[in-house]
Amino acid sequence: MFLSQSKFALLLCGLTLLLAVIKPADAEQKNSGPVYEMRVYHTNEGKLDALLARFRDHTCELFTKHGMTNVAYFVPEGKDNKRLVYFMKYPSRAARDASWKGFLNDPQWKAAYKESIKNGRLIHRVDSTFLTLTDYSPAFPGKSHTPGRLFELRTYTATPGNLKLLHSRFRDHTVKLFAKHGITNIAYFNLMPDQKGAENTLIYLISHKDRQARQKSFSDFLKDPEWQNARKQSEIAGGGPLTTKGGVKHEFLLPTDFSPLK
């Protein structure tokens, strides 16, 4: 059976319209999935303990009430500790926004917040970054350890056009070699496309038994011939170093007593 030219044109038009409807849904489904948010609260002088108490006694429970997943809560190692760094998980960005709206309008939260700032506000700045796991990242959160361990948050800024090569080096070599030398891979993140630096930033979280173990692990890792060769080959492919000068930053973190991940 053959279609006339007019019927064929109508059929083609119908298929085009159908694909136009399907494609956005497919794209949305492809981009859907867990979204992580890294939040950093910069506290006012002497207010960190009060902030931790508010999270411990109220905030974490209310986050769960409103459909958010508490993943990990950290404070920087050291005496000059004025920040809370934490990770949340949501089904999507839209779900995140709906959950936060419900949380901020919750009478329990409003009462807890009002009570906590009777002697002054606890924080003066909040930094928020939206993340997704890379294809080579372990599931996040993973298993907790008892006793606790030392976490390390690392941020890499790739040289122009070399973020994919940097990911390839981690996927094919670095992650495996970290594990070989006693470093625990916790999570590896891409910034979501609308985030500043998404085109050149890798953020990841690893852990160590303690500072001494960390020093030995990294020393052994850097001397490993497999790592040295992987680095050399990747830099040949990338036309030079894969990270910018000063583009590797790290910070040591300790889990709070109420953190799900320890």
N, C-alpha and C positions, 0 to 999 in steps of 0.2 A: 504494500500500500504506500503510495507516494503522497506527500503533502503538497498542496499548492503553494506558490511563492508567498501569498498573503498569509496563509495559515502558518507557514514556517516562520515568517517574520513575527507573528503574534506569539508563537511558542517561544521563540528566541527572546523576545521582550519579557515574557513571563518568567523565563529562567533567570534572566538578568536581574529582575526585581527580587526574585526569591533569593539569589545569591547575595544581593545587597542587604537583605534582611538577616540572612544567616551569618554572614561574615562578622558583623559586630558582636553577635552573641558568641561565636567561636573565639574571637579575640578576647572577649571579656572572660570566657571560661579559661582560656589559656593563661591569662594574667591573674586569675583569681587564685586563692590559696592563702596560706598563712602570711600575714604581714607582721613584722616585728617593729617595735619602737624602742629606741634607746633614749632615755630621758636622763638629763643631768640637772640636779637641783643645786644651785649655788646658795649656800645658807648665809644668813647674817651672822655676825660675830657671836659665838657662844650658843648658837641655836641648833646645832646639828643633833644633839641628843633629844631635844624637843621634837624635831622633825622625825627622827627615827621612832620615837614613842607614838607619834600620830599615825605613822604607817603601821606600826606593830599592833596598835590597839584599835584602829578604825579603817584606815585607807585600804589596806590589802583585802580585808573582808568585803568592803564595799565595792572594790574593783570586781571581785568574783561575783558578787550579787548582780552586777550590771554586765555580766558576760565577758569580762576580760580575764585573760590568763596571766597570773603573776609568774614570771619565769625566774628572774634572778635579781637580787639586790646587793649592791656592793658599796663600800666606802674605800677611798684610796688608802693605801698603806702609808704610815708615817704620822708624825705628830701634827703637822699642819693640815689637818683633815677638816675640810669645810664643805664637802660635797657628798651627795648621794647619787650614785649611778645605778640605774636599773633598767631592766628589759621587760617589755610586755609583749604578749602575742594576741593577735586578733584574726578572725576569719578573713577580713578584708579591710580596706581603708574606710569604706562606707560603714561597716559594722563598728569599726573603731570610733568614728565620729558619733554614731548613735549611742554607743556605750558611754562615751565621755559626757554627752549631753545629759543622759539619764543620771550619771554619777554626780555631776555638778549641780543638778537640780534636786538631788536627794536630801530631804530634811535632816537625815542622820549625818550626812557629810557637812551640811551647813552648820549644824550644831557643833560637830567636832572641830571644824575649822575655826569657828568663832571662839570656842573655848581655848584652842591652842595658841591663838595670837593675842590673848589678853595682855601679855607683857611685851608685845611687839611682834611684828611679822617675822616669820621664820626664814623665808627665802627672798632673794632679790633678783634672781634670774633663773629661767628654765630654758635649757637647750633640748630640742627634740629632733631626732633623726629617724626617718622611716627606712626600713631595711627588708630585704628578702634573702633567704639562704642561697648560696651558690650551689651548683649541681654536685659539687664534691664535698660539701659540708656534712658532718654528722648531723643526726637529728638533734634539735635543740628545743628544750633542755635535755641533756643526757642524764646519766646517773650521778647522784650526789655521793660524796665520799665522807666518811667519818674516821678520824677527825678531819677538820677542814683543810683546805689547801690554798696555795697562793695562785691567784688568777692574774693573767696579763692581757690587757687590752692593747692591740696593736693596730695602727692605721698606716697604710701605705698609699702614697701619692705616686701614680705611675707617670712616666714620661709620656709626652703626647703620642697617642695612637698605640700605646703598648699595654693597655690594661688587659686585653685578651691574652697576650703573651705571658703576662704576669700570672693570670689565672691558670694558664696552661702549665706553667712551671710549678705552681702549687698543686694542681690536680695530678700531674704526672710524677712529681718528685718530692716536693717539700713536705706535704702532709705525711707521706709514708716515712720520710727520713726523720721528721719530728718524732713520730711514734717510735722509730728505731732507737732514738737517743733519749727516750724517757719523757718526752713532752706530750701532754695529753691535748689532743685536738678537741676543742669544745664546739666552736661554730665559726663559719666563714660567711661574710655578708657582702652583698651588693647593695649600694644605695638605690632606692627606687628612682626611676627616671626623672621625677620632678624635683629631686633633691640636689642642692648645690654640690658640685664635684662628682656627680654620678658617673661621668665619663672617664674618671681617672682615679677612683678611690676604691680600695679594698680595706675592709675592717674585719678583724678576726679576734677571737678569744681563745686563749690556750691556758693551761694550768700546769703547775709544778708542785712538788712536795713542799719546797721552801726555796729561799733565795740561793742557798748553796747548791741545791740540786739543779736549779735553773742555770746557774753559771756553768756548771759542768756540762749540762745537756747542750747548751748553745755552743760551748767551746768544742765539744766533740762533733756536733753537727757541722760547724763551719770548716772543720778539718777533714770532713768526710770526702773522699775522692769523688763519690757519686754526686754530692752536692756541688763540688767545685766544677765538675764537668757540666752539670745541668745549668749552672749559672753561666758558664762560659758560652755554651751553645745558645742559650736564650738571649744573651747579650749580642751575640753575632747576628741572630735573627732580628733583634730589635734595633740594631745599629748603635748600641751603647747600653748603659745601665737602664734597667726597666723601671727604676724609681728615681725621682728627682733628688737633687742635692738637699739633704735635710728632710727628705720625704718619708722617712721611717720614724714613726713616733710610737712610744709605748708607755704604759702606765700600769703599776702594780695595784691590784685590788684585793680586798678581803671581803668575804661574804658576811652580811649581817646575820644576826641570830635568827631572823624571821625569813631569810631568803630560802625559797624552795630548792635552789641549786646551791650546794655547798662543796 
